[in-house]
Structures are given as structure tokens and as C-alpha cells.
Amino acid sequence: MNKTFSNLFFSLIVTIVMNGLDMTYHLATSWIVHLNYVAIKLIVIFLSVFLVTKFIGIGKKEGIFAGILGPVMFYLYYFSANPTLNREVFKLDEQFWFIFLHIFFMLVAYFSALYFLKSKNNWLDKLSFIVLASFSALAFDALYFMSKLRLHGIDEETAASMFTFNLIPLPLLSYILVSALSSYKKKIFNSLISGLIASAVIFLFSRDIFHALAAFVIVNLVYYLINNYDLKTDITNLINKKGWLVLAVVTGLIGSFYQFVPRKIIQSIAGFLIFNIVIFDYRIRQNDIILVSTIFLIISVVSFYKFSKLSKKK
């Protein structure tokens, strides 16, 4: 497979698993999960993992670096962005200590993806597969549910209050069951058989045919992603060492301006220059600008790390 696609699949599976673990904890402890929250986290975490994978590589050090980078960048976005839910009513993970929880989930997801292919211990690669398959499937399952509510025209606050931990046990146990079976008998419990079992279990207990069909698609998608990445990276060097340093400084300055300048100044500048722009019936919001600045900061930090790696070689 093309190395870029392999890097994409690796980064995507790490991102999805991390979100699956995170959503399970949030719902189990009565913290709110909503679609905008998940979408932003997916973007920030995925870009952090993918840029590290593409331009630096895959390994233990890279995993620790990406595992810290993604949650820190997400916290910066969340700290700076305007809330889309009433924070007096809904419990959101804006506290500083959530960074460490997110780092932990990131490391679990990254090293599960790493050791699934790298480990020679029979039990470790099986455990890694179960974690990857079950929690990535759960994350896609949650996205299916939240997207369904959005398509039905349910507003965000109502949808957030409807998405509770009661919805998690059935699909999670179904996905753990089929991933455990598949980890021991891959030839028998392939993606099609596993998808049929998961959908049958969900339909048996929920009587929801659409959820069952979604589960079949989800299992096959997850198995495809897991079985089509490898750890061999084609590290891309677009520019020389000085170029990486310049890129780091420029993107860092741009990203820092929108992250750390007082909100009133940003609102006045953005309101004059940007907020009156409408693209495809979508009006650009301040949070969109914060997201772009967060992406610039991710590029900046990765570029500094790349510069550091190139400097050590000489």
C-alpha cells in the first residue's frame, strides 16, 4: 500500500481509538459529549499524529511526542474558543487536569497501534487488537448516533443531553466480543463474520435495524483500517533544516497571535475583516479562526521537532 495511505490509516486509527476511550470515560462520569466537541478533537488529534508520522516517523519517542502534542493543542483550542453549550448547565472537560487524562488515552491508542504490528508477544498483539477494534468501533458508533440526531434537526444542547452512558454498554460489549474472537481466530472471525455477529447482537437487544446495519459497516471499516497500515514510513523532507526553522517560527507567530492575544482585540479584528464572509451559506465564526490558529501551532511545534532531529544528525 502507498505509504501516505498507510500513514493516514495509522493516524486515523490512533485518533479514533483515543476518542473512543475518551468518550467512554466522559459518559461514564457524566461529562457531556457532543458532536462539535468530537469533531474538533478529531481534527486536532489527527493532524498532530499525522504530521508527526509523515515528517518524523513512527516509534516510541514519536508516540510520546504526539501523545503530548495533541491533547495540549486541543486544550489550547478549548480554552480559547467560545462555548457552544451552556457551561452552567453542562459539565465540559475544560479543567486543566483533563490534559493528563487525554495524554493517557493518546498513549494507550498510539502504543496499541504500534505494538499490534511490532509486538512478538502473542498476548500483547491480541490485547492491542482488541483495544484498537473495540474502541475505534465504539467511536464510530457514537458518531453515527450523534450524526443521526443532527440529521433529525435536534439542537445541540438537546442532543448532548440525550447522549448518555446508557447508550454505550451494548455496542461496546458487542465490539469487544467480536474483536476478542477475531484476535484468536482471525481466519474464522474475519471482518464479514465479525460484522454479522456484532450487528446480530445489537439488533437482538435493541431491535434497531438501522443501528445493526451501521454496526456491520463500522466493524468492516475498522478491520480494514487496522489491517491496512504498517510501521514503515516514507519520511518526507520537503525543505532543509533552515526551512523547517523558518516554518516553525512563522507558523508559531501566526498561531500564537490568535491564541494568546486578548479576545476583545481578536473580535474587533475578525469582526471587521473576516466575520462578514459567508462561504457556501456558512458564516465564518471566531471559533473557526481559533481552530486555524491551533493548526498553525501544531505545524510550528512539529517543525521545531523536525529541526531538532535534523540538527542532531549533524
N, C-alpha and C positions, 0 to 999 in steps of 0.2 A: 504494500500500500504506500501511496505517496506520503512522505514524511510530514508534510504540512497537515494532511488529514489525520495522521496518527497523533500529532501534537494537539490538534483540535479535539480529537476524541478523548485523549488523556486529560486535557484541561477541562473539558466539559464534564467528564465523569467525576473528577475531583470536586468540581463546583456543585454538581447536583447532589452528590453524597453529603457534602458539607451542609447544604441547605436541608436535606432530609433529616440529618441528625439535629440540626438547629431547630427546625420546625417541631420535631418530636418533643424536644425539651421545652420549647416555648408553650406548646399546647398543654403539656403535662403539668406545667407550673402556672397555668392561667395567664400567660403573657400573650398578647394579641399578635396574630399573623395575618397580614392582608396582602393583596396582590401587588400593590405598588412597592411595599417593603421587600417582597420576594424578588420582584423584577430588578430593582436597583441592586440588591445584594448579588443576584446572578451576574449582572453586568460587571460590577466592581471585582468580585472574586474571580470570575472567568478571565478578565483581562489581566489581572495580576498573575494568575497561574500560566496563562498562555504566553505572555511576554517573557516571563522567566524561562519557560520551557523552550520557546523558539530562539531566544537570543543568548541564553546562558546554559541551559541544559536541564537534564533530569537527574536527581541524586539526593542524597541525604541533606547536604548543605543547602541545595536549591530548594528542597522541600521545606526546611525550616525558614528560609528567607521568604518564600512565597506564603508560608503559613502565617507569618507575622505581617507581611505587607498587606495582604487582602483585608483582614479584619481591621487593621489600623486605618486604612484608606476608607473603609466603609464607615467606621466611627467618625472620621472627619466629615464625610458627607452628611451623615445623620445628625451630627452636632450642628452643622451649618445650615441645613435645609429647613424650609418652613414645614411644620407638621401638616399632614393631610388628614389626620384623625384628631379628635378632641382628646388631648392628653390628660385632661382632668377626668375623663370617663374611662379611657382605655389604657391599660398597662403596656408600655412600649419599652424596648430594650435600649434606652438611651443612657443608662448608667455606665460609668467608666469600666466597671468590673466585667461587663459583658465582652470587652475586648479579649480578655483571657479565656473566657468560655469559647468564643468564636475561634481563637487560635487553637485551642484544644481540638475542636471539631475539624478544623482545617488540617491539622497534623494527622488525625485519625484517617481522614479521607485521603490525603496525599500518600501516606505510607501504606494504606491498604492497596491503593492503586500501584504503588511501587513494588510491594512485596508479593502481590498477586502473580507477577511475572518473574520477579527476581528471587523469591524465596525457594530454597531447596527442601525446606521443612514441609512435609505433607500437610500437617495440621494448620500451619500458618497461611499457606496459599488458599486452603479451603476456607479458613476464617475470613481472610481478606476478600474472597469472592462473595461470601455471604453478606458481609458488610456493604460491599460495593453494590451488589444486585438488589438487596432488600431496601436499603435506604435511598438509592437512586430511584428505584421504582416507586417508593413512597413519596418522594419529592414530586415526581411526575404525576402521581395520583392526586396530590394536593393541588398542583397546578391545574389539573383537569377540573377539580371541584370548584376552585376559585374562578376559573375562566367561565365555567357554566353559570355561576351566579352573576358574573359580569354580563354575559350574553343575555341573561334573563332581565337585565335592566335594574338589578338590585344595587342600591347605592353602597358605597364603600364601607360606611360605618355599620350598616345592617349586615353586609356580607361578613365583615370581621367578627361580629357578634355571633354569627351562625357557624363559623368555622371553629369548632371546639375539639377537644381531645377525644370526645365520644366517636368522632369520625375516623380516628386513627387505628385503633386496635385491629379491626377486621382486615383492612388491606395490608397492614404491617405484618400480621401473623401469616397471612396468605403468601406474601412475598418472601418472608423468612423460610416458610415451609418449602416452597419450590426451589429457592436458592440453595437450601441445605441438601435437598435431594439431588439437585444438579451438581453440586460440588463433589458428591461421592460417586454418582453415576452419570457422567456427562453424556455418554453415548445414548443412554436411555432417556434421561430427562433433558432433552435439548430444548431450544427456545420455544418450539411449537408445543411440545408436550407440557412444558412448564407453564406456558401462557394459558393453555387449556385448563390446567389444574387450578391456577390462580383465579381465572375467570369463573370456573365452576364453583369454587369455594365462596367467592364473593357473591355470586348470584344465589347460591343456596341459602345464605344467611341474610342477604339484603333484599332479594327479589328485585334488584335493579339491573335490568338487562343492559342498559347503556353503560353503567359502571363496569359490569362484567366484560363488555366488549372493549372498553377503554383499558381494562387490566390486561387483556390479551395483547393489545397493541403495545402497551407500556413494557411488558415483560420482553417481548421480541425486540423492541427498540433498545432496551437496556442491555440485553445479551449481545446485541450487535455492537454496541459501543464498547463493551468490555472486551469482547473477543477480537476487536479490530484496532487496537493500539499496541505499540511496542515501546521499549525504552531507548531505542536507537534514535537519537535526534540529529537532524541536519542543522547544526547551529549556524544561524545566519549572521554574517558580518557585513552590514550594509555600509558602514563607514569606518574610518580608522579611529584610533584611540582618542585623538583630539576632538574628532567629530562627535564621539559619544559624550565627551565632557561638555562641549558646546550645547548639544541637545539636552543634556541634563540640566544645565544652568537656565537655558531659555524656557523649557517647559516647566521647570521649578518656579521661575519667576511668575509666569502666567498663571499657573495653578495656585500659587501662594496668594496672589492678588485677590482672587475671588474667595479663597478660603479664610483669609485672615484679616482682610480689610473690613472695617465696621459695616454692618448690614445696611445702615441708612445710606452710606455712600454708594454701595452696590445698587441699592434700589433706585437711587436717583439716576445713576449712570445707565443702568439696564432699562429703566423705565423710559429714558429718553432715546436710547439707541436701539434697543432690542425688543422690548416687551410689546411693541406695536406691530411686530412682524407676525404674520399668520402664514403657516406652511401647510397646505392640504387641509385647511379648516382647523388646524391645530395652532393655538396661540402659545408662543414660547413663554415659559414661566421662569421665575427666578430659580426654582429647583433644577431646571434643565441646565442653567448656567453653572450651578454648583456641581452638577454631575460632570459636565465637561471639564471643569477645573480639577475635579478629582481624578479624571482620566489623565490630564496633563501631569498631575503629581505622581501617578503611577508610572508613567513613562519616564519622568525625571528620576525617580528612585531606582528603577530598573537600569536606566542609563548610567547612573553613578556606579551601580554594582558592576555593570559591564566594564566601565572604565577601570574600576579597581582590579577586576580579574585580568584585564589586558596589561595593566601596569605591573602586576606580579609576575607575569610571564617574562618580562624583561628585567 
